[in-house]
Amino acid sequence: VLALMPGRAQIAPRVQSDYCYQLLAADRLYEGLGLTSLQPVAPLQPWDWQYDWGFLTQWPPGFALLICGVRAIFGLTTVVACQWISVGACAAALLGWFLWVKRIVPPGAAGMLLAGVAAGCALPITFLVEPSTDVLLVALLPFVLLLAVGNGDREAGSGEQPWRPSTIRLCFLGLAVGGLVWIRYAAVFAAPAVGCYLIIRWWLCRGVRFRQIM
């Protein structure tokens, strides 16, 4: 449905300055020149060296690698690949936040409606056309939260056995949270946030072993 919105493909994407370097790195990687880009132009740069083409270090490589992969598989241009990535991420964000909010609202038609409205408010319409790593984080974060919570909240209120996730599942959760940093460096804050949640849960109900959290 998002892909079929009238006029979406005709809207020229507004590429912000940071993403110009990432899209350029995706182009060069696709052409076999490595994940390299130009030196960022910014005031008060804290480095003295100069270069024409250098390895992409100012930003994490996940977005550029994803763009290059979509280009290689479907034979698209960089801008069109970004647009389809944005559409897919927006769809995943709507689904993910709907599932997350639905867990914490009362069941029934009113809860379904509230979850749908909340999911629709999770991301701006500009994410559909503008290249951005933010849309990927908005799309992936609810699934990370669902993975962290599991069925614990429902079980805690139903009198069933307390939530006891396996160590393998928690390791997968740690890899998923750490993987967000490959998309945006600021996602490093997601790891301690989820860790604090698990520690609080361990402290309150002992449903998680401390060695699993570690």
Steps between C-alpha positions, in 0.01 A plus 500: 500500500781741583674422170181576305439843654428741211792726414746339743753404232475845338609687813866595478675382817675759713843354574657661805872574504600203720322253274674636191823345626330170582328477162829583333666217694223262388561602136874444526454164671262393224761600242767294676689796645447407864291659772666840456372853486619859491628685802206657686481877478413634842604796717760447774607158375706324771743345250789643300559245224358542150393236251298458183344162572504338842329209672157589637557553872300813583181292472432129556509290182167320541292741290751514216534120499121461488467741209777323309334164564163617372666649193686177426193277542238708319714710264367833626661840524611622840213744544235246397659239728477749789134564422415129509700453820301784653169346391593162646626655823184710539285189454709313759474795739120509474478127567758500778357789699146366452606167654689675781219737598241222469682316781450781749144617421177325602382230257206558272404740223600811696847359564542408134400852398735659752789279384429592138497873574818475707678308224397762245650772719834319535658650189461812283382480139835632378657163587327356194715696255809634678810282554548465874644259753243619752222311322697176536538553874131585536419181311733267691466632856149363571610150397799528734264603779268209423798267511606642836156482659388165361181378666598622844245775550203284405625210710566719803134600513353158422649296782698277265865411527735802515685603187824306464669576168774273375860613492502452122206736464669764715820465298298554184342805665846638579613449140183669373547802726870524413417468132307827515833682544593391146215723382546801728763563765243658734328160525768406755258637761253219421731238650520643856127583487402140427763380750350720772156358424628144539682585824187660647295199395757266656494705821120507527393151396820301458374384161841557344826367635768762550757297304259502206484879515879516501 
